[in-house]
Every structure is written in structure tokens, then in C-alpha cells.
């Protein structure tokens, strides 16, 4: 029986899925990404990695398999062991093998296992339905020279040109002398009114043109080509959801002995209440942030227990 399908189901819900005797698949949150060179956008996702040193049976995969297939827990454990044996034989014989919807395994020249996750599957439930996409580059430029040319065109159209009518009938010239004085007086005031009217019209046109230019410049200032990145604020929390696990015991006396041993070694050890399988977890310590817990787990694996693993409380 293939167990890849059941591992995939658990990766959507948990951050660590252990395959007893083989290793553990770990997931870590990765925020949305932007590749500026290709103008590609990628949604948030869970990055899958593999740790070959976490091999202890925590009961998660076996219980899930037993419930899904309606078989006893011991039978589920045997199925997992047979599949792990098959995986090990493949990688020794062929040098590589694939786990469907999870990733590919291979051996490097030093005969160490190398894991390459499958990018097509996103195990973050909150990103369901979100796909990566490519967007063309958006160019926003404030072309002030274009606005200047538009202003000059409007100003050129602003002046009003008066063309006097030419009269061809000269029969009334004999009466011109009578009206010379009157015409001179009225012409002076008429010319003054004409010049004042031209000046007022020109000022009105210039005011309208300047209003349009200011409006366009004001609109242009809202186009920001390089916006500042958003700031994420972290609110401190009293919860300690990340635990470094020393072991999970079926017998409570064994769990208590392990707990007392860790206290003597100087660890801030804890005991958790029995889980739904009746097992007693013993912890090296609990942490508020994943980075602290992960670093502590790595230090403990180097100095005290290479089988220590990380438990994340949801």
C-alpha cells in the first residue's frame, strides 16, 4: 500500500510529519514573493523540507492511516515499515526515487540523502486557489514637457483677433470733418475699453490653463513608482506553542524518569498531559517563536539527543 497520499493529507494540517524509520517532512511558512526580473508574483506557501534524523514513531502517520483504512494500529505500522523498506531499496539500487506530490530523493557522492521538494503543490490551506502569475511592467512617468506643450497650444488659441470691416462707399467722406472731434474722443475711450477687454480675456484664459496644469500635476503626484514596503508588527504573546520533544512514552513511570533526568541536566523540562493515543510526551522546553525552538532543537541534536524533534501546538 502506498502511503504518499496520507503524508500529503497530514502536511496540510501539521508542520511535522514523521515516517518512522526513514525521516520527517517539515513545513515552514513562506510569505508571498515577487521576482522583479521576470515580473512574477508567487502566493504564500508552505516550504517542505526533509530531516533524516527524526525517525521515532510519534503515532501521527500510523493513526491517520489506521483511521482512513479502518485497520488496526499495528497493521498500519507494518504497512509503513514495508513502504520504508521499499524506499530504501530503491535509493540503494537506483540512486533515486520520487514520493508523489511531495518530492524527489537522491544520493550525493558522499552517499547522503538529498531531498528536492515539488514546487507544484502548495500545502498552505489559506492559499487555496491562489496561483502564481506574470504581470507586465507598469511604467508611470510624469511628462512635464508634454504638459508644457499643451499649455502653449492653449495660450496660442487664447487671443481674440478682430478684423475691421472695410467700407467701399466713400460718399460720406464730405461729412467726416464734422465728426473728427467726436470720433477722436470716442475712439480714445473705445480703444482703452478694447485694450482692457483683451487683457481681461487673456487673464481669464491663463487662469483656466493654469488650473488644468495644476490639476494634472496634482494627479501625477499620486503615481508612486517605488512604494515603501509594508511594515509588519509582531504583538508579543504569552503562549509557548513550539516544543522541543525529548520522547513520547507509553509508560508514565518512564516519562517521569526522563523528565527528572532532563531537569538534572539543566534543561527547563516539561511534561505534557497524555495525548489521544495515551502516550506521555516529555519536553526539553517550550518557546514562543519558531526560530528559537528550531535553533534549540538543532543544538540539542548536536549535544544531547540527535532524535529530538519539534512539536507545534495548534
Helices and strands as residue ranges (DSSP letters): H 4-13, E 16-19, E 23-30, E 33-35, E 40-42, E 45-51, H 60-69, H 73-94, E 96-99, E 103-107, E 113-117, G 125-127, E 133-134, H 144-158, G 173-175, G 177-179, H 180-220, E 242-249, H 252-264, E 270-271, E 280-287, H 290-303, E 309-312
